[in-house]
Amino acid sequence: MTQFAEAHPLFAHLDEMTEVVPVAKGRLPSYMRDHRQRLRRRFVEGGAQAMPDYELLELVLFRALPRQDVKPLARRLIDAFGDFNRVLSANIKELQAIDGVGEAVAVELKIIEAAAQRLSRAKVMQRHVVSSWDALLDYCHTTMAHRSTEQFRILFLNTKNVIIADEEQGKGTIDHVPVYPREVVKRALELNAAALILVHNHPSGDPTPSQADIQMTHQIDAAAKALGLTVHDHLIIGKSCELSFRAAGLLTDTA
């Protein structure tokens, strides 16, 4: 059973503390201590699904702010970014723009995000892409669905359709990311890959491909075919769903 430590061992200074309730001998007031115990008990008994986003966020904030009522800060973060996932996906500068968020809180949130991404990534790397397709979609959503700017990633596969590498090829703006087909196929050859899966996100949340998305995909597909490589799919990740070029008929095996 997971235990949540009261103090965060990595941060000795808690400069961002606001609304600090005076404590005696380092102990929390009983009402705060009882509240934290109730939230932890609910999490242990019912899991994350039993808790709204702001309460799950409180559990994370307990570690960074061990002697503070974190409920107001949790609500400010949810109000600012929309939901738990978008809070974790915000960059440190964006997080620290929120009243009450200092280095300890910002870093704690980014550690949670990194742990979630690493866990979901481990479920797809060195796995056959067909047998791990649902895990692959989960990984793409965890990594990209809540980003505020576009990101373009490539999953490289070997001749057995096992994922051998996952690399970010470009970052962009809220509605554009530069992609160079020549660099994509060059990297595939360097890795001795046999196939590719292209992935990028739409920060708007709508995975509908633009004409530029379609044109870029066809350019990469043509360049890959010329060198004996296969583009299995191009996934566009929205907030709560994704679009597959292959399933939508936008990518075929014909030359």
C-alpha positions in Angstrom: 0.0 0.0 0.0 1.4 3.4 -1.0 2.2 5.8 1.8 2.3 9.5 1.3 5.1 11.2 3.2 4.3 14.4 5.0 7.6 16.0 4.2 9.4 16.2 0.8 13.0 15.2 1.4 14.3 17.0 -1.7 13.2 20.5 -0.7 14.4 22.1 2.5 13.0 25.5 1.6 9.3 26.2 1.1 9.5 29.8 0.0 6.1 29.7 -1.7 4.1 29.0 1.4 1.1 31.3 1.8 -1.8 31.2 4.2 0.3 29.2 6.5 -1.6 28.0 9.6 0.5 28.4 12.8 1.5 25.0 14.2 2.9 23.9 17.5 5.9 21.6 17.6 5.7 21.0 13.8 2.3 19.4 14.0 -0.7 20.2 11.7 -3.8 21.5 13.3 -6.2 18.6 13.9 -8.8 19.7 11.2 -6.0 19.8 8.5 -4.6 16.5 9.7 -8.0 14.9 9.7 -8.8 16.2 6.2 -5.5 14.8 4.8 -6.2 11.4 6.4 -9.7 11.4 4.9 -8.4 12.1 1.4 -5.8 9.4 1.7 -8.3 6.9 3.0 -10.6 7.6 0.1 -7.8 7.2 -2.4 -6.7 3.9 -0.9 -10.2 2.5 -0.8 -11.6 3.9 -4.0 -8.7 4.9 -6.1 -8.3 8.0 -8.2 -11.7 7.5 -9.8 -13.3 8.2 -6.4 -11.9 11.7 -6.3 -12.5 14.9 -8.2 -9.4 16.5 -9.9 -8.8 19.1 -7.2 -8.7 16.5 -4.4 -6.3 14.3 -6.4 -4.2 17.4 -6.8 -4.3 18.1 -3.1 -2.7 14.6 -2.5 0.2 15.7 -4.7 0.5 19.1 -3.0 0.6 17.6 0.5 4.2 16.5 -0.2 5.5 19.9 -1.4 3.6 21.9 1.2 3.4 19.7 4.3 2.2 22.4 6.7 -0.2 24.3 4.6 -3.9 24.1 3.7 -3.5 23.2 0.0 -7.1 23.1 -1.0 -7.3 26.8 -2.2 -4.1 26.3 -4.2 -5.5 23.1 -5.8 -8.6 24.9 -6.8 -6.6 27.8 -8.3 -4.6 25.4 -10.4 -7.6 23.6 -11.7 -9.3 27.0 -12.4 -6.3 28.2 -14.3 -5.5 25.1 -16.4 -8.9 23.2 -16.6 -8.2 19.8 -15.2 -5.6 17.6 -13.4 -3.9 16.5 -16.6 -3.4 20.0 -17.9 -2.0 21.1 -14.5 0.7 18.4 -14.8 1.4 19.3 -18.5 1.9 23.0 -17.8 5.5 24.1 -17.9 7.3 25.4 -14.8 7.0 29.1 -15.9 3.2 28.7 -16.4 2.8 27.0 -13.0 4.8 29.6 -11.1 2.6 32.3 -12.5 -0.1 31.0 -10.2 -0.2 32.6 -6.8 1.2 30.1 -4.2 3.2 28.0 -6.6 7.0 28.2 -6.1 9.8 25.8 -7.0 8.8 23.0 -4.7 5.3 22.8 -6.0 6.3 23.2 -9.6 9.0 20.5 -9.5 6.7 18.1 -7.6 4.1 18.4 -10.3 6.6 17.9 -13.1 8.0 14.8 -11.3 4.5 13.3 -11.2 4.1 14.1 -15.0 7.5 12.5 -15.7 6.6 9.4 -13.7 3.3 9.0 -15.6 5.0 9.3 -18.9 7.7 6.9 -18.1 5.2 4.3 -16.8 3.1 4.5 -19.9 6.2 4.4 -22.2 7.5 1.3 -20.6 4.3 -0.5 -21.7 5.0 0.1 -25.4 8.8 0.0 -25.8 10.2 -3.2 -27.2 6.6 -4.5 -27.6 4.9 -5.7 -30.8 2.8 -2.7 -31.9 -0.3 -4.7 -32.7 -0.5 -6.5 -29.4 0.2 -3.2 -27.5 -1.9 -0.8 -29.6 -4.2 0.2 -26.7 -1.2 0.9 -24.5 0.4 2.8 -27.4 -2.7 5.1 -27.6 -2.6 5.6 -23.8 1.0 6.5 -24.0 0.4 9.1 -26.8 -2.5 10.6 -24.9 -0.5 10.7 -21.6 2.5 12.4 -23.3 0.8 14.7 -25.8 -2.9 15.2 -25.3 -2.7 18.1 -22.9 0.2 20.0 -24.3 -0.4 23.7 -25.1 1.8 23.5 -28.3 2.1 21.0 -31.1 4.7 18.2 -30.8 5.7 15.8 -33.5 7.0 12.3 -32.5 8.0 9.2 -34.4 7.9 5.7 -33.2 10.5 3.5 -35.1 9.8 -0.2 -35.6 11.9 -3.1 -36.7 11.1 -5.8 -39.2 9.0 -7.6 -36.6 6.9 -4.5 -35.9 8.4 -4.1 -32.4 8.9 -0.5 -31.3 12.7 0.1 -31.0 12.8 3.9 -30.5 10.5 6.8 -29.7 11.8 10.3 -30.5 10.5 13.8 -30.5 11.3 15.3 -33.9 9.9 18.8 -33.4 8.1 21.3 -31.3 5.9 24.1 -32.6 3.3 26.6 -31.8 -0.4 26.2 -30.9 -1.3 25.2 -34.4 1.9 24.3 -36.3 5.0 22.2 -36.0 7.8 22.1 -38.6 8.5 18.6 -40.0 11.1 17.7 -42.6 10.5 14.4 -44.5 14.1 14.1 -45.4 15.2 14.2 -41.8 12.5 11.7 -40.8 13.6 9.0 -43.2 17.3 9.8 -42.5 16.8 9.1 -38.8 14.9 5.9 -39.7 17.9 4.6 -41.6 20.3 5.6 -38.8 18.3 3.4 -36.4 18.0 0.6 -39.0 14.2 0.8 -38.7 11.8 -0.8 -41.1 8.7 1.1 -40.3 7.4 4.3 -38.7 4.4 5.5 -36.9 4.0 9.3 -37.0 2.3 11.0 -34.0 1.4 14.6 -33.3 -1.0 16.5 -31.2 -3.6 19.2 -31.8 -3.7 21.5 -28.7 -7.2 22.6 -29.8 -8.4 19.1 -28.8 -9.9 18.4 -32.2 -7.8 15.7 -34.0 -9.3 16.5 -37.5 -6.3 16.7 -39.8 -5.5 19.9 -41.7 -4.6 20.0 -45.4 -1.0 20.6 -44.3 -1.1 17.5 -42.0 -2.3 15.4 -45.0 0.3 16.8 -47.4 3.1 16.3 -44.9 2.1 12.7 -44.3 2.0 11.9 -48.0 5.5 13.5 -48.4 6.9 11.4 -45.6 5.2 8.3 -46.9 6.6 8.8 -50.5 10.1 9.4 -49.1 9.8 6.3 -47.0 8.6 4.1 -49.8 11.5 5.2 -52.0 13.9 3.8 -49.4 11.9 0.6 -48.6 10.4 1.9 -45.4 6.8 1.6 -44.3 4.7 4.3 -42.7 2.1 2.3 -40.7 0.1 5.2 -39.5 -0.1 8.8 -38.6 -2.0 9.5 -35.3 -3.3 12.9 -34.4 -3.9 13.1 -30.7 -6.8 15.3 -29.4 -7.8 15.9 -25.9 -10.0 12.9 -25.5 -9.7 11.0 -28.8 -7.4 10.4 -31.7 -7.5 10.1 -35.4 -5.8 7.4 -37.4 -4.8 8.3 -40.9 -4.9 4.5 -41.8 -8.4 4.0 -40.3 -9.7 7.2 -42.0 -8.4 6.1 -45.4 -5.9 8.9 -45.6 -2.9 6.6 -45.8 -2.8 3.5 -48.0 -0.2 0.9 -49.1 -0.5 1.9 -52.8 2.5 3.7 -54.3 
